[in-house]
Amino acid sequence: MTDRDTETLAFNQHAYREASVAAKVLGLELSIHQVIFGLVIFPINIVVVPYFFAEQMAGFLASWAPWSPLGYGTYSWIWQLLPSAIGFGGPVAVGAAIYALDRRRLAKPQLSRKYQNLAGNSGQQIEHLFQQLWSDLGQQNPPPKLSWYSDLNVTARALSDSREGSIAVSAGLWDRAIKKDAVARIILVHEMAHVMFGDLNAFRVLGRCAMLARLVLLSIFAAGMALFGAVAATELSLSLGAGASVLVATGRAATVIAVAGLTFGAALLANALLQRYIGFLTMLRELRADVIGSSSVGGLERAGNILREDGSIRVSTVADLGRSLISLDITHLPESERSAILANQRRLLTPKLRYFALSLVLCVIQPLNGFAAPFFQSGFATLSIGAVGTALILCAVLMLSRWRAAARRRLGWPRAIMLAAVITVAAACVHIDFEATSVAIFLFSEVASVPPPGLGEPPDFGVVVDVAFLTFDTISGQVLAAIGSGAALLSWPINTLLMWLLPTLAFPTGDQRRSIVVTSLAIFVGVLISNLGRSHLSAVEHSELSLVPLYVTGPLLGLLACVVQGRQTRASG
């Protein structure tokens, strides 16, 4: 082996070690969000939300006994079982059907006519390169099957056409790969990383969850709107028959539709939250594959520069960047964003705040819907907000505790300030005084409630609008009182200092799993203390200063846990 070969080998090994450490940090962020999504966010929105709406519809239909062939007195057990059947039985049945269809598709893998087997001398060349790159990743098992499709763009796809998966390359990438092009190598190793990390199976599971959410929650919305549409049509007919003017009758029918939209619009909100969270998890997996792809060209920063300077990579527009922030079906970041993140360790190795912000906002909006009162009163909405806030604290503390092992530069104050701001807002959202909003919610529900046709006077549309504005003003005031309170503002600089100190004080521990478990438990205890303390202080006279510890307990205990474990590791070493 020549000196140049030895230098190249060392260069590639260093790049792979750098990519592996960064991928582990990203995997930590991904794992935290997967646990929160799987244990809290998904079950609440796919089971609990439909249950509450089914309960509301059952109660409304039961009051229609004079018009319904199934009277409440004779068939009361039907109305009692309906919420459970829809809330629990519905998602299970739909989920089982989706799973069975997907398994049936995988049981008969067929290579699409679009994808063809490699052939010829150039086919052998790319096969050889493919096997070499696969072995460079330290994989002992055989590489996935390679095929190609007709496309002059430089693209590749990891296919879930079987349980093992395969990779298809475009004709454009094939041509550049045999010329030892850097971009082609990055893309090839990116798709290999999907196979290596088992992302294809994860993508299938996430796809099933997304389809289940759409079918269940959109069906709830459609059923609710159809029910209230019938009520609105009946109300319009009765009002006109009673001699009311067209304007008055139309206003009453519009009130019914407005109430229905506000009520069952919460199902659309739950679907939006799940779709965005699923897209965020997919995006993290794509970013981790990008990190592994960088190992084939010499490291993260070099890969970012190569992708940014390559003319074949599409330049992202402002619309692309906007969609990455608010789109519900995000799977890939815009190309320029991906290259920028790879070249910027401060963004790569810390929580992806700008892309997760919408999920936090949607969680906070959920309990502020006046017609979703049973949902918020049950405490599930508070649990959802608390889980998302805890996920952000866990990601920040655990990722920064590994900063020294993964990064070559300091975190910097700007990033610490941004991390602290989001963590403080997430902690403040849990402390929104939902009890104070219950009066406005109750008033809005009472004023806007619509009796069955012919039973009582329907509400005045103008009064409903006035009360709606009053309700919005009250609820928004409570939100601002929590997020913009003196306690939150005072906690922000303290959390900033904690974020800045973490990479400096935290020493990498030998047992990574033990470190994650201990630190996570410390943060959970801190969040629990914060919530219990808030419940106690809400019943007594307190100042803004007394609330500050509640906003910093989680990050502080996480920092202490990291420091203590790091010192133990150094002492034992």
N, C-alpha and C positions, 0 to 999 in steps of 0.2 A: 504493500500500500504506500503510495507516494505521500509526501508532506501535504500536498494540496488536498488529496482525498481525506487525509486525517483531519485537516482543518475544516473541510466541508462536513464531515461526519460530526465533529464537535459542534459545528454551527447548527446543524439540523437537530442534534440532541438537545441543545440549549433551547431552541425554538419550541421543540415538543414539550420540554419541561415547563416552559413559560405558559404554553397553551393549556397544558394539563392542569396546572394550578389555577389558572383563570377559569377553566371549565368547571373545576370543583367548586369555586366560589359562586359561579352562576348556577350550578346544580343545587347549591344550598338555597339560593333565592327561589329557584323553581320548586324545590321540595317543600319549603315553608308554605308557599302559595297553594301547592297541590293539596296539602293537608287541610288548610283552612277552607279551601273550596270544597273538598270532598266530604269533610265532616260537618261544616256549618252552612256555607253559602248555598251549595246545591240542594241539600235536603230541605232547608227552610223554604226555598223558592219553588221547588218542584213538588213538594208535598204539603207543607203548612199553608202556603198561600192559596193553592187550589182548595184546600179543606175549608178555609175561612170563607172564601167566595161561594163555595157550594152550600155552606151553612146559611149564608145570607139569601141565596136563591131559594133554598128549601123553605126557609121561613116566609119568604115573600109568596111563594107558590101556595104554601099551606093556607095563607090568609085569603087566597082566591077560591076557597072551597065552594062558594055558590056557583062558580063558573067551571070548576074542575070536576071531571068525572071521578077523580080520586080525592074524596073529601078527607080533611085532616082527622076528623073523629073516627072514620071507618078504617082508614089506612094510615094511621099515625106512625106505624113502624117503618113505612116507606120513607117518610120525611126525616125520621131519625137516623136511618141508615144511609140516606143519600150523601151527606157530606163525607162520611168515611169511605163510601164506595168510590166517590169522585176523587177525593183527596189522596187516598192511599191505593185503592184498587186501580184507578185510572192510570197513574204513572207506572205502576208495576206491570200492568197489562201491555201498555204501549211500549215500555222499555223491553219487555220480553219479546215482543214482536220485532222490534228493531234489531235486537241481538240475534234472533233466529234468522232473520233475513241476511244479516251480515255474515253469520257463520256459514250459511248456505252458499253465499257468494265465494267465500274463501275455500270451501270444500272442493270447488271445481275451478282451480286456477287456470286461466287461459291467457296466453300472450296475445294481446290485442293486435289486430292487423296493422295498427299504427306503429307498433314496435317490432323491429326485425333483429335477427341474430347478426352478429358481426361476421365479416368474411374478408378474405384476401390478406395480403401482407400488412396493409395498414391496420386491419382488424387485429392481427397478431401483435402489432406494435402497441396499440392502446391496451390490449389485454395484459401485455407484459408490464406496462406502466401501472396499470390498475393493481396488479398483484404486488408490485413493488411498493406502491403507496400504502396498500393494505397492511403489508408486513411492517412498514415503517411505523404504523400506529400500534405495533406490538400485538397484533391479532394472530393467534395460532390457528384458529378455525378457518376453513376455506372462505374465500371472498364471495360476496353475493354475485348472482348472475348479472352479466352485463349485456345490454341490448342498445339499439340506437333507433332514432326516429328522424324523419326528414324535416329539418329546421336549420336555417343558416345562422340563427342567433346562437350565442354561446350560452347554452342552458343544459341542465340535467335534472332528472327527477328520480327520487326514491319511490318505488312503486310498492304498494301493498297488495300485489296480485297473488301473494301467497303468504303463509305465516312467516317465512324466512325473509321475504322481501327481495327486491332486485333493484338494479339501478339502470336507468336508460339515459343515454347521452344524445345530444343533438348532433347533426352532421357538422354544424359549425364548431362545436366543442371538440368533436373527434378530430377535425382537421388541425385545430390549434394545439390539442394535447400531444399529438405525435411530433409536433414541432417544439415540445418542451416549453409551452407557453405558461407563464406564471398564473394568469387568471384561470386557465383551464385546470391547473393543478388545485387551486383553491376550491373551485366548484366541485371537482371530483371528490376531494377529501371531505368537503362539506356533506355531500350525500352519503359518503361512507360513515361519517359520524352519526347520521340518523340511524343507520343500521346498527352501528356499534353500541349506541345508547338505548336501543329498543324504542326509538321514537315512532316507528311505523305503527306499532301496537298502541302506543299512547295516542297517536293521532286518530286511530280508529275509535278508541274509547271516547276521546273528546268529541269526535264527530257524532257518535251515538248520543252523547249528553246534549249536544247542541240541537240535534233533531228532536230528542225527547222534550226539551224545553220548549221548542217552537210548537210542537204538536199539542202539548198539554196546555200551555199558558195561552196560546192563541185560540185554542178551542174554548177555554174558559171565557175569554174576551168575546168571542163570537156568540157563544150561548147567552151571555149576559146582555149583550147589545140586542140580540134577537128578542129576548124576553121583554126588555124595556121598550123595544120598538113596537111590540104588540100592545104594551100598555099605552104608549104614546098615541098609537093609532086609535085605540079604544077611547082614550081621553079626548082626542080631537073629535071623534064622531059624537060622543055624548055631549060635549060642549056646544057643538054646532046644533045638535038636536034640541038642546035646552034654550036656544035662542041667543047664545053668545056670539059676539062679532068674530069675524075671521081672524082679526089681529089678536084678540084675547085668547081664542081657542088655539091659535098657532103658538102663542107665547107659553101657554100651559104645556102643550106638547113638547116645545123646545126645552122647557124646564126638565121634563122627564128625560129627554135625550142627554141634557147636560149632566144631570145626576148620574145617569148610566155611564157616561164617558168618564166622569171623575171616579166613579166606583170601580169599574172594570178596567180603567186605564192603568190601575196598579198592577194588573196582570201583564200588561205590555211593559211596564217598568221592570218587573221581575224578569221577564224574558230578556230585556235589554241588558240588565246586570249580568245574567248568566252568559249571554253571547259575548259580551265584552271581556268577561273574566276568562272564558274559554279561549278567546282570541289572544289574550295576554299570555296565557300559559303556552300557547302555540308559538307566539313570538319569542318567548324565552328559550324554547327548544331550538328555534331557528338560529338565534343569536349564539347559543352554545355550539351549534354545528359550525357557525362562522369562525368561532374561536379555534376549534380544532383544525379547520381548513387553513388557518394562518400558519400552522406549524410546517406546512409544505413549502413555504416560501421565505422562511427565516424569522417569523415572529409576528406579533400583533400589529405593531406600528408599521412595519414594512408592508404587511398585507393591506392595511388600511390605505396606505399611500398608493400601492399598486392598483387597488380597485378604484380609488379616486381619480387616478391619472389615465386609466384605460378608457379609450374612446368607445368601446363596445358596451360599456355599462351605461344604462339609461340615467340621465340626469334627473333627479327628483324635482318636482315642481312644488309650489306653495300648496297647491291642492293635495298633493301626495302627503305632505307633512301634516296638513290639517286632518286628512283621513286617518293618519296614524294616531292622532290624539282623540278623535271622537267617533271613529267608525266602529260599528258593532261586529264586523266580520274581519277584523284585522288578523292576519296570519304572518305577514312579512313586513318588516320595516322598509321604508323607502331605501333605495340603493345607497344614496349619499349619506343617509343617517347611519346605515350599517357600517359603512367604511369609516365614518367619523367616530362612532362608538369604539370600533376596534383600535383606532389610533389614540384614543383618549382613555387612559386607565381610570381616571376619576369618575367617568360615566359608566365604564364597563364593570368595575368592581364594586359599585355601590347600587342601592336599589334604583330601579327604573321608574323614577317618580312621575315624570311627565306622561308616561304611557299607562300608569296605574291610577292616575288622578281621577279619571272618569268613573272607575269602579267605586272609589271612595265616595264621590259625589252621589252616585246612584243609590248607594247604601243609605246615605243620610236623607235623601229625598223620600225614600219609601215610607217611613213612619209619619211623615208630615202630610200625608193624604188624609183629609178628614173622614173620608168614607172607608178608610182601611183601619178604623179605630180598633176593631177586634184584633187585628194583626199587631198593632203597636202596643195595645194593652197587654197582650200575652207576654211581652218581653222578648219575643223573637227578633224584632227589629233592632232592639238595643244589643242583643247578642250578636247580630250580624255586623253592626257597626263596631262593636268591641273586638270582634274577631279580625276584621280588616285592619283596625288600628294596631292590634297586637301583632299581626303579620308584618306591618311596616316596621315596628320597633324591633322585632326579631331579625328581620332582614338587615336592618341598619347595624345593629350591634354585632351579629354573627359575621356579617361580611367585613365590617371594619376590623374585627378582631383578627382577621386573616390578611389584613392589608399589608403588613410587613413582609409576609411570605410571598405575596403575589405581585406587589407593586414596586417600582423602582424610584418613586418620587413621593413627596408628602401629599396628604389629602388636600390641603389648602382650605383657607377660611371660607371662600365663596360656596364650595360644595358642602362644608359643615353647616353653614347658615341655612342653605336650602333644605338639607336633610332635617335639621332641627325644626324648621318651620312646618314641614309636612307632618313630622311626628307630633308636634305640639297641637296642630289642628286636628289630627286624628284622635289624640287624647281628649281634646276639648269636645269633639263631636259626641263622644260617649256621655259627656256631662250636660248635654242639652236638656233643659228642664221640660221634658215631655209632659209632666203632670200639669204644668202651667198652660200647655196648649190644649189640654183636654176640655176646658171650658169652651174655648172657641170651636173645637171640633164638635162637641156635643150640640152647641147652638146651631152650627151650620147643618148638622145632620137633621136636627129637629125642624128647622125652617125649610130645608130643601126636600124633606121626605115627602113622598108622593103616595097618597092612599090609593087603594084599589079603585078602579073606575066606579063611580056611583056612590062611593062611601066617603063622604066628607068633602070639604072644599079643598081643591089643589092649591099649592102655594103660589104666591104672586111672584112672577119672574123678576120684577125689579127688586123686591125685597131679597130674593135669593142672591142676586148679583151684589147688593150692598153688603150682605153678610159674608159673601165669599171674599170680598176685599178686606173686610174686618178680620176674617180668619187668617188670610194671608199676612196681614200686617202683624197680627199677634204672633204667629208662628215664626215669621222671619225675624221678629224682634228677639224671640227666645234663642234662635240660632246665633244671631249676632252677639247676644249677651254672653253666650258660651265661648264662641270662637274669638271674638274681639274683646273679651273681658281683660281686666287688669291682670288676673292670674295667668292667662294665656300669654299676654305680652311680657310679663316678668319671667315666665318659664322659658320663653324662646332663647334668650341669651344663655341661660343655664344649660339647656339641651345642646346649644351650639358648642359650648365648652366641652360637654361630655363627648360629642361626636368628634371633636378635634383631638381630644386626649386619647380616645380609644385606639387608633392605630399606633400611637406612641407608647402607651402603657401596656397594651395587650401583647403578651408573648405567645407565639404559636405553641400549642400543647402537643404532646406525643399522641395521646388517645383522642382523635378527632370526634368520634362518636360520643364519648363521655363528656367532652367539652361542650358539644352541641346540646346534649341532654341537660347538663347542669346549668348552662347559661339560659336555656329556654325555660327551665323551671324557675330560675330566679326572676326572669322577666314576667312570667305568668303570675308569680307571687306578687310582684310589684303592681301589675295591672289589677289584681284582685284587691290588694290593699287600697289602691286608688279608688276603685268603685265602692268599696265598703266605707271608706272615709268620706266620699261624696254623699252617700246616703245618710251618714251621721251628721255631717255639717249642714245638710239641707233642712234638718229639723231644729237646728240651733242657730243662734246669732253668730255670724262669722264675717270676717273681713276678706278682701280679695287676697291678701298676703297669706292667709291660712290655707288657701286653695292651691298655692304654688307647688307644695310637695306632691300633690296628687297628679300633676302634669309631668313630673320628672322622676317619679318613683321607679317606673319600669326601666327606662334607660340607665338610671343610676345603679340599680341592682344588677343589671346586665353587665355594666362596666366593672363593678366590684367582683362579680363572678369570674370574668375574663382575667382580671389582674391576679386574683388569688390562685387560679389554676395555672397561670403562667409562671408565677413565683414557685409553685410546687414543682413544676416541670424543671425549672432551672436548678432548684435545690437538689432534686433527684438526679439531675444530669451531672 
